[in-house]
Amino acid sequence: MSDTWSELPKVIILFSGKRKCGKDYLSEALLKKLGPDRAQIIRISEPIKRHWSEKMGLDLSELLSDSAYKEQYREKMIVWSDERRREDYGVFCRAACLSINRDICIVSDVRRKTDVQFFRETFGTERVRTVRIEASEAERSRRGWQFQQGVDDVQSECDLDDFVAWDMVLQNEETDTVDASLEQLVMLASR
């Protein structure tokens, strides 16, 4: 384990799931429940989008949002980031971790087995909790998802489909189940 992270975080919760399953929504809701003095959210995609915005002269805040603006660059960002990961699978995880400064770290966008591997190797399996958020295609479509070839059928969306070692799997179909899911997540953060 790196000396940089010998004290913090005490718990890392890795959120995974398909586009429009509710990863960001549940991450933000959990942060609100835990409190920003105890917990924080980091995003593996942030260093990717930061580089992309600088390289292409784009609006970083729009790339970081859940907007149509980001979608027009998504496929090219995936291709570029996959090339970087072939050189160093932990490059973006490591960059995202530089801002960790709370006891509980919520990683809202884990997409690959190598992401899980990085966090377990770096922080130890006893600190890492894995959460898969699932929603049906119909529900995701209601939230604005549309299948996009080159995005929804590549490693960044599909690599964790056969991963089975989840600490928790949450069905995120209806808003009335969110409170129960959040209580489960708070308990997971406390173990």
N, C-alpha and C positions, 0 to 999 in steps of 0.2 A: 504494500500500500504506500502511496505517496505521502511524504511528510507534510505536504501542503494540506492534506485532508485528514490528518490524524485525529483531530478533535471534532470537526464538523464535516458533514452532517451526521447525526446519529441514526437517522432513518432516511432512506431514499425510496420513493414510490414511483415506479416506472409505469406510465400509462401507455397502452397500445390499443390500436383498433383501426378499422377502416376509415376512410374519409367520411366526414359527416356523421360519425357514430356518437359524438359528444365528448371527445377527449378534452378539448379546451374548456367546454362548459363545465364538466365535472371537476377539472383541475382548478378552475377559478372558484367554483362553489366550495371545494374542499379547503382551498386557501382561506376563504372567508370564514369557514367554520373553525379552522385551526388558529387563525389569526396571523397577520403578517409579521408579528414580533417572534413567532415560533417557526413559521414556515415560509417558503418561497417557491416560485415556479421558475424552472429553467427550461429552455427549448433547444433541442439539438439543431433544429432548423435555423435558429437565429444566426449563428456564424455563417451558414450557407447563404442565407438571404442578405446578410450584411455584405459579404464579398460580392454577391451578384449585383447588389444595388450600386456598389462602388464601381465595379467593372463596367456596368451598363448605363450608369448615370440615372438610376431609377430611385423612386421614393421608397426608402426602407420601411417607413411606417405602414405604407400600403402593402408591401410584400409581407409584413408581419401580421397583417390583419386577415380576416376571413372574407376576402373580397374577390371580385371578378378580375381585378387588376393582377393579383397574384397568379391566378389560374392561367393567364396567357404566357407566363414564364415557367410554370411548374415543370413541364417536361424537360426543358433545357437545363433547369437547375438540377433535376434528378440525374440526368446524364453526366453533367459536370461533377456533381458530388460523388457519384459512383466511381468515377475515375480517381478522385482523391482518396476514396476509401480503399481502393485496390492498393494504393501506396502505403496507407496507414489506416486500418479500420477504425481506430479510435480518434482520428483527427478532429471531428466535429464534436464528439462527446467531451473530449478534453477541453476544447475551446469553450464549450457551454459551461463546464464545471468551474471555470475561473471566477465566476461570480457567486459561487456558493458561500453564504455567510449566515445560515440559519440551521437550527437543529433538524428540521424536517425539510427535505428537498423533494419537490414534486417535478418529475420530468414528464412533460405533457405529450411528448411526441416520439416515443420509442417505436422504431419501424423494422429493425433488423435484429437477427440473433446476435450479431456482433455488437450491437448496442447493449444488449443485456449482458453479454460477455464482458464488455468493457467495465460496466458498473460493478459487476460481481468481482472481477479481478482487481479493480482499483480500490473499492471500498469494503470488500468482503461480503460473502453471501448473507451473513447475519444482519447486515444493515439494509439489504436490498429487498424490496417487496415488489412483486410483479402483478399488474392488474390489466386484464383484457376487457375492453368495453365492446359490447356487441349490440348491433341494431340491424334490423332486417333491411334489405334493399328498398322495400317500400317506404319504411320510415326514413331512411337516409335520403331517398328521393324527395319526400315531403320537406326535408331540410335543405334541398337544393342540389343534391348529388346527382350527377349524370355520369354514366360510364364514359371514360376517356381512354382510348387505346394509347399505350405508351406511358400511361400513368397508373391506371387501376389494375393492370395486368403485368406489372414489373415488380422487382424485388422490394422496392420501397413500400409497396402496398401488400405484398403477398408473402414475404419471407417468414413472418411469424404465424401464418395460417396453420402450420402443423406443429407449432410450439405447444407443449402440453404442461409445462411446469409452472402454470400460473398460480399465484397465491390466492387470487380472487378473479372470478369472471362475473361481470355485471351486465345484465340485460338492460339496455337503455332505450326502451320503446316508448314509454309514456312518462309524462312529467310527474304523475303521482307516485312513481317509484323512486324519484330522485332523493327524497328525504331518507328513505330506508337505505339506499345505496350510500349516501353520505355518512350515515351512522356506521355502516360496515367499514367504510374507508377510514373513519376516525379511529375505530378499534384496530384496524390494520396498522395505522401509523403509531399506535400506542404499544404494540407488541414488541 
